[in-house]
Amino acid sequence: MALVELRNVSKIYHLGGEEIRALDDVTLDIDAGEFISIIGPSGSGKSTLMHILGCLDSPSKGTITLDGTMIHNASARQLASIRNQKIGFVFQFFNLLPKLNVLQNVELPMIYSGISGKERKERAMAALKLVDLENRSKHRPMQLSGGQQQRVAIARALVNSPKIVFADEPTGNLDSHTGEAILNLFYKLSKEGRTIALVTHDPEIAAVTPRRIEIRDGKIAKNVDNKLAGLGGTSKFVIKE
């Protein structure tokens, strides 16, 4: 069974008597350990798909299973619990709290899980080690470069050992060299068995992921195995195998 299963999922809005299908009958599987990209232009439905996959929104129709749990009809409280325990998020603008140091920022998701202070610190340091930032644990976000801040955000997303990490335009606020380093970090994490779904509008970024899902008008237009086409073959970014 796939880690994530969507079956005939639609998201429908009603505006001024008009029906708008942000997602239209989407069926999709994501296996554990996959590194995929979800790509599409503005208004294509890719962000709606990520919000539904990430338990930030619920579908109008269809079924969703995450790690064996049916989530399409979960309550707001249940969705919050699933997000905290099974899902990690990385965003374009890092979303770090400026008054907290790096270690405290990474600890945040665990505060809501009732984990002791000692264990929070140990797990946060282990997550920072994964992204090679354990020596910056006492720095504030503004003392770090953009790439370092994004690595802190990735550590925060990993600290609860989520089943899947969603990265929404994670390189959009970074220069090309730093963006390439972040993409390589995601690729390394996926090779270690972590499941990564990267949302982007940039085809060169999508080209470096082993699978590319293209969204158009709320539907899956393409579901492409990049490994067959040559990983990164159409991208300026270099991924180190």
Buried (B, 14 or more C-beta within 10 A) or exposed (E): EBBBBBBEBBBBEEEEEEEEBBBBBBEBBBEBEBBBBBBBEEEBBBBBBBBBBBBBBBBBBBBBBBBEEEBBEBEEEEBBBBBBBBBBBBBBEBEBEEEBBBBBBBBBBBEEEEBEEEEBBEBBBBBBEBBEBBEBBEBBBEEBEBBBBBBBBBBBBBBBEBBBBBBBBBBBBBEEEBBBBBBBBBBBBBEEEBBBBBBBBBEBBBBBBBBBBBBBBBBBEEEBEBEEEEBBEEBEBEBEE
